[in-house]
Amino acid sequence: MANLKASKKNVITSEKKKNSNNRKRSIIKTYIKKVLFFISSNDVDKSIFFFNKVQSIVDKYSLKGIIHKNKAARYKSNLFIKIRNMNNLKNSK
């Protein structure tokens, strides 16, 4: 444990930041799971709706440094490909 008062404060603030960042990462994962659920249930409208939410959240958190910008791009790209493939399969039937 830290001895100096400033060091003790740094431990507390870093713990708060860690908890906040973990909550934000959890929000991203929750919305991604929602999109994947609606993709698997072939609900195009809801999957697109939640994909738009994922895009805005991921972009916002990548600008703040919660996640890396390449990881944000990968999330969006993978989800978009799955939605596009779902639409192509639906249109071909």
Order of alpha helices (4+ residues) and beta strands (2+ residues): alpha-alpha-alpha
